Amino acid sequence: LAKTTQPISMDSYEGQEVNITCSHNNIATNDYITWYQQFPSQGPRFIIQGYKTKVTNEVASLFIPADRKSSTLSLPRVSLSDTAVYYCLVGGATNKLIFGTGTLLAVQP
Amino acid sequence: SQTIHQWPATLVQPVGSPLSLECTVEGTSNPNLYWYRQAAGRGLQLLFYSVGIGQISSEVPQNLSASRPQDRQFILSSKKLLLSDSGFYLCAWSEGRGVSYEQYFGPGTRLTVT
């Protein structure tokens, strides 16, 4: 399972777009990139998953460059309720997910 | 729709006492089941996962054990708790067919060992 590196914390203001970048230099050919969100005292919640280029859903967008050695989670127009820890995970042909320490996003009014 | 239950929500146990945490899933068949632990301010640590009844894979050697007596029931146990067992315990499930990176987490059990 590829190791991921992401910022420990980020600050933003309501209404701004937030981009959280994750590095995964050792990503394997069959690895997918997955992002989870976790609020305090709750279990993580799946946000988005992708393999290459761009994926968008109702919550976020995921940008993956051609070399796939990094990925960027984009949250449009964040609100206070988006304050949470965001985890980037990379996994292949296995159901095991390895969570790092994630990025604590603090959204201020 | 699928739901996942965990109990108890909070637990305070003395060192050396036994532990039993239960997780059940409804609305799906043959799910993959997982136990995670999260220490304060840390990421999640995968403890056990199961792809079927009686099939348990241990990720971290320690004084915890897991069992899956029924298809949608997953139990985390310990014979003697240590102070270091304190943490937030999360059960999760994913679809059993193929590989799935989308896991659904339960509400968690906050365990404090005193």
Contacts between the chains, C-beta under 8 A, distances in Angstrom:
chain1	res1	chain2	res2	distance
A	32	B	101	5.7
A	34	B	101	4.4
A	34	B	102	7.6
A	41	B	88	7.2
A	41	B	108	6.9
A	41	B	110	7.3
A	42	B	105	7.7
A	42	B	107	7.1
A	42	B	108	7.0
A	43	B	90	4.7
A	43	B	92	6.7
A	43	B	105	2.5
A	43	B	106	6.0
A	43	B	107	6.9
A	43	B	108	5.7
A	44	B	44	7.0
A	44	B	90	8.0
A	44	B	103	7.8
A	44	B	105	5.7
A	45	B	105	7.2
A	46	B	101	7.8
A	46	B	102	4.6
A	46	B	103	6.9
A	46	B	104	7.6
A	49	B	101	5.6
A	49	B	102	7.0
A	87	B	43	6.9
A	87	B	44	8.0
A	89	B	101	7.3
A	91	B	101	5.7
A	93	B	99	5.8
A	94	B	99	6.8
A	95	B	32	5.1
A	95	B	49	6.9
A	95	B	51	7.4
A	95	B	94	5.9
A	95	B	99	6.0
A	95	B	100	6.3
A	95	B	101	7.9
A	96	B	46	6.2
A	96	B	49	6.4
A	96	B	59	7.6
A	97	B	46	7.0
A	97	B	101	6.6
A	97	B	103	6.3
A	98	B	46	6.9
A	99	B	36	7.7
A	99	B	43	4.4
A	99	B	44	4.0
A	99	B	45	7.7
A	99	B	46	7.8
A	100	B	43	5.1
A	101	B	42	6.4
A	101	B	43	4.5
A	102	B	43	5.9
